[in-house]
Amino acid sequence: MRLRHTVAELRDETEMGWSDVITNDDKETYHRDGVVCLRSMFGLEWLDLLRDGLASHLEAPTHRARVWDRDEAGRTMMWDSQAWRSVGQYERFVRESPAAELAKTVMGSSAVNFFFDAVFVRSAGSQFRTPWHQDEPYWSVSGYDTCTVWMPLVPVKAENALAFVPGSHAGRAVYEHYDFGLLNPDGKTEVDRSDFSSVADQPVPDIDADPEAYGVVSWDMEPGDCVVFNSRIMHGGSGQLPRDTGLSVFTTKWLGDDVRIAFRAEGMDPDFSEVMREHGLAPGDRPGTELLPRIC
């Protein structure tokens, strides 16, 4: 049974600060492992807001939306990003929910800018597993102080949730990452492509061959829980659902103190370079403008 109040709600109703909600142990776990699971961070108001936003979003996806997988039974895995400008519920969540303060506290940054949102919607019984990868190599920014807040909008079991290799955010290897542009069964045009062959010094390890050896972790989660993970951690999975179970996840990406704009010749997904230039942002700049607004 869930507590009547989330910890964020208790913070609002009492004199609790974020240091009482997110402990030193939580922050140490994040920096040591690159990932931490936080319980009951978001109350029903925020969950209902995101569910309402997702319902309207799915009726009118952005031009970036695409299906990553469609099997012979018609089960799909759908992805879309950067919808916060057109989905009012998402924008309110970005600007007003506890997510920004949460990311700022976990990372230990003096300020955070919003990067982008992404949704992942798997139909019931989907067996598609996300390839193992790190996020930062695909992004048009660089820096250690980057994180994702991963929020399931339905209950999810550990074996179906996103999984992580603790400590892999601290490595120096440059991997030949997966080209997510290949996940396009509908043949959609203008899909961002990435080719790491010219910069990689080794392949992504075969983590699925021996997950115990890599210390892979994931968690049973309820709506209101979240995982905060560094963009450099190796992560994947989140699939192979039971026949009667789907999975909807809302994620937000946050930029902290050491982050700078970086355009990558090997390709970016999503590729922000054109719109960044339109907003006057160049490689080496700090994030800013209304494209990447400072939230707290």
LINJO-V421032 format. One line per field, one symbol per residue. ss: DSSP state (@ for helix, = for strand, . for the rest). phi: phi as a letter, one per 30 degrees, with the letter a starting at -180 (. if undefined). psi: psi as a letter, one per 30 degrees, with the letter a starting at -180 (. if undefined). A space follows every 50 residues. Layout:
# LINJO-V421032
ss=???
phi=???
psi=???
This chain:
# LINJO-V421032
ss=......@@@@@@@....@@@@..@@@@@@@@@@.====.....@@@@@@@ @@@@@@@@@......=====.....======......@@@@@@@@@..@@ @@@@@@@.....==========.......====..@@@..==...===== ==...=.@@@.====..@@@....==...@@@.................. .==...@@@@.....==...=....=====....===.........==== =====....==...........@@@@@@...............=..
phi=.dddcdddddddcbcdcddddcdddddddeddciabccchdbddeddddd dddddddddbdddddaddabcddidbbcbabhcddccedddddedbdddd dddedddiddabcdcacacbbcdeiecdcdedacdeecccbbkddbbccc bdcbdbdedcddcbceiddcdcdccddddddddaddiddhddbbbcddcd cadddddddaeddciebabdbcejdaccbddcddblihahdeecbcbbbc bbcbccdcdbdbccddjbbddcddddddcicbejddeliddbddca
psi=kllekleeeeeefagklffeejleeeeeeeeefgkkkkkhfkleeeeeee eeeeeeeffillffklkfkjafggkljkkllhffffjeeeeeeefflfee eeeeeefglflkkkdllkkjjklkgkgkkkkklleefflgllleiklkjj jkglkklefflklljkfffflfkjlilkjfffiiffhklhkkkkjgfffk fllklieffieeffhkklkkklkfllkkkkffkklabiahllegkakkkk kkkkkaegklkkkkfflkjkjgeeeeefggklkflkkalfeikke.
